[in-house]
Amino acid sequence: MSSMKRIGALAAVHENFLAAPTSPLPDLIRPVVADSWRRSLALGVDPQTEAAPVDMPENELADYRANHPLAAMMPLIRRLLTEDADEAGHIVAVGDALGRLLWVEGHHRLRSRAENMQFVEGSLWSERAAGTNAPGTALALGRPVQISAGEHFGLGVQSWSCVAAPVHHPLTGDLLGVIDLTGGPDVAGPRTLALVRACAAAVEAGLQLRTTPVAVMPAPRKPAATLRLLGAEAGTLEFDGRSVDLSRRHTELVWLLASAPHGLSAQAIDVALHDEGEHLITVRAEINRLRRVLGPSLLSSRPYRLNLPIQTDIAQVREALAEGRVQQALQQFTGSPLPGSDAPGIRSMTDEFVCEVREAVLASGSAAVLERWVHLPEGSDDAAAWQTLVRILPAGSPRLVLARARLGRLS
């Protein structure tokens, strides 16, 4: 069936359903959609409603989302989904566990169009509020879903398609929120659904790496080993008076475990290393190979954890930043850690670290620090850094002319 014929058939089925809700639905309607239509009707959702309700005013939204657990994961979500939104033609929305949209980003013109149905920050897109839709239905079911055009319950939404995946707390399993892609007909499909599912898995892995329960924290110990990561495609581990060159995968594993002293399950490592999180056998095999490299006494299981404290060169940079020694920190910053890694958890930690360095650079007010930053690959296209440099360089400086020229090219 062509897409136009399917849209027409869905519209007819939807109309018949509203007229006779208890009548059997044809096979054209997927069970997940049929069940959601029935729930929406039972919840009293008006199918004629053109827009979702705005549940939180703008003056309350900023504080609420700043304290939301997913706020810390937004750099990762932007890297995985938002950066390509203009080219891909979609909107990225991140909502809380109630279906309230907290961030709506992506394709500018699509977002302007979506405002007509109140697909905006602060609006409520639960099934109870808006009927069948990807973020609301994903939250209702606790699993990823795709909803295309006429599968929506509300008539005012049926020109849109969407895919969404819920995000759970990695330790408690509590529902934290939902990640959604919304756009035209091409958005609802297995590839975009896999993309959103992978993003949600990466976010959960990132949250686990940030969560260290106090009850199981080991007593502080003097670092017995150093992992060097900065600017390298693979790391070097220094311990027991020797230096071991690690493969990239083994570097990723050591960094993940060094960042989680309470240990990580095989499942947590899996979603941190793989977009789809379905490679447990591979993870266990890599752990066994790493144990042969490090020695059996250095790596424990259930959960997987390192038996010696490891300091990274990243931690040394962070220590300098915490003490206000930004110039020294930037001298130690020889480049992003593992720049070639495509593991979601690694990208999350890398993005977080680079953002920390960048924020300290911008706040330093030092021309020397800013000039060093903009001449690094990470800062060469940083318009805010060039703009700050233009503002603080003295008039007549030849470096000011160059900075203005670079800023002009970026603009």
Helices and strands as residue ranges (DSSP letters): H 3-19, H 31-42, H 58-66, G 69-73, H 74-77, I 78-82, H 85-88, E 90-96, E 101-106, H 108-114, G 115-117, H 127-130, H 134-141, E 145-147, G 149-151, G 155-157, E 161-168, E 175-183, G 185-187, H 190-210, G 214-216, E 225-228, E 236-239, E 242-245, H 248-258, H 266-273, H 280-294, G 296-298, E 299-300, E 305-306, E 310-312, H 313-322, H 326-332, H 344-364, H 367-374, H 383-392, H 398-410
